[in-house]
């Protein structure tokens, strides 16, 4: 039987999860767009709004620290994650982004987070977890949840609190060697690290995370398609031919889309084509952004992003629509661990948990 070291060296870098007291929005408010807008500007008013919500009993703070299992179901897909405080310093070498961030946006977000004194949603992390943790979480979720409801947007929420000291030790020690990839929240993670550096010895040394095991209830990786205005299909094909790419045209959308797993699919409103790189191992989204867009002299700021192929194709008449396949978790994971960041909006992870189910208020700590 494989042995697991339950006590990592005190000074060794590790993925360090810690219990916390969850702040929860009233069930009837979760999934409500009106409640989501409460955290829009001005951010300085958020602490006051939280006090008002607490007075009206729209918020509930758990009495004791815990780790939490949050399981949610949206459109038939169930995702289960472990929600905890993450020690940012100890875990710095264990958390890997897969996309870059904009420093201006990070600075702005750090300022807003400091004004709110709140983590309104956990940063979404993913990995392939150890069997011992899956076994424990399955045992926990076989029991009745501490909280269960369907929110205003039809997402089913189930939450279990973990307070048993031996269970907490088993979970945190079994995950101490984890290497995890950020699925959603790159800018929030960068802002949290900035706040930790600016405010040592405070609650900003931790941030709220949700860890999802892709071997258990995986997040779904979805494609994000592009539109390139003012580019003609002929110019795109000619330039791709110059670098030795495989360029083909098709008489029907069905024939072109059948190649989507291995090639980019291009459409200008009339004609269908595919482009395929010489290196079959190269991620198509990286090839598009690192090779083709510069070759086509496309300004990255003018690229349109679309979560739906239908939306992207509807704009094809104004230039060229580029349909991409979704990368696999293995591709995203390998890229992140190697330090090669993917282009902006390389993929989308779905479904995401709704705001307000589990939050963290720093003034409580």
Secondary structure as GFF3:
##gff-version 3
##sequence-region A 1 365
A	DSSP	beta_strand	17	18	.	.	.	ID=ss1
A	DSSP	beta_strand	23	25	.	.	.	ID=ss2
A	DSSP	three_ten_helix	27	29	.	.	.	ID=ss3
A	DSSP	alpha_helix	33	37	.	.	.	ID=ss4
A	DSSP	three_ten_helix	43	45	.	.	.	ID=ss5
A	DSSP	alpha_helix	46	55	.	.	.	ID=ss6
A	DSSP	beta_strand	59	61	.	.	.	ID=ss7
A	DSSP	beta_strand	67	74	.	.	.	ID=ss8
A	DSSP	beta_strand	77	87	.	.	.	ID=ss9
A	DSSP	beta_strand	95	96	.	.	.	ID=ss10
A	DSSP	alpha_helix	103	116	.	.	.	ID=ss11
A	DSSP	beta_strand	118	119	.	.	.	ID=ss12
A	DSSP	beta_strand	123	127	.	.	.	ID=ss13
A	DSSP	alpha_helix	131	141	.	.	.	ID=ss14
A	DSSP	beta_strand	147	150	.	.	.	ID=ss15
A	DSSP	beta_strand	156	162	.	.	.	ID=ss16
A	DSSP	alpha_helix	165	174	.	.	.	ID=ss17
A	DSSP	beta_strand	180	184	.	.	.	ID=ss18
A	DSSP	alpha_helix	186	198	.	.	.	ID=ss19
A	DSSP	three_ten_helix	203	205	.	.	.	ID=ss20
A	DSSP	beta_strand	206	213	.	.	.	ID=ss21
A	DSSP	beta_strand	220	222	.	.	.	ID=ss22
A	DSSP	beta_strand	225	229	.	.	.	ID=ss23
A	DSSP	alpha_helix	233	242	.	.	.	ID=ss24
A	DSSP	beta_strand	246	250	.	.	.	ID=ss25
A	DSSP	alpha_helix	253	257	.	.	.	ID=ss26
A	DSSP	beta_strand	264	267	.	.	.	ID=ss27
A	DSSP	beta_strand	272	276	.	.	.	ID=ss28
A	DSSP	alpha_helix	284	287	.	.	.	ID=ss29
A	DSSP	pi_helix	288	292	.	.	.	ID=ss30
A	DSSP	alpha_helix	293	296	.	.	.	ID=ss31
A	DSSP	three_ten_helix	300	302	.	.	.	ID=ss32
A	DSSP	beta_strand	303	306	.	.	.	ID=ss33
A	DSSP	alpha_helix	309	314	.	.	.	ID=ss34
A	DSSP	three_ten_helix	316	318	.	.	.	ID=ss35
A	DSSP	beta_strand	319	323	.	.	.	ID=ss36
A	DSSP	alpha_helix	329	338	.	.	.	ID=ss37
A	DSSP	beta_strand	348	350	.	.	.	ID=ss38
A	DSSP	beta_strand	360	361	.	.	.	ID=ss39
A	DSSP	three_ten_helix	362	364	.	.	.	ID=ss40
###
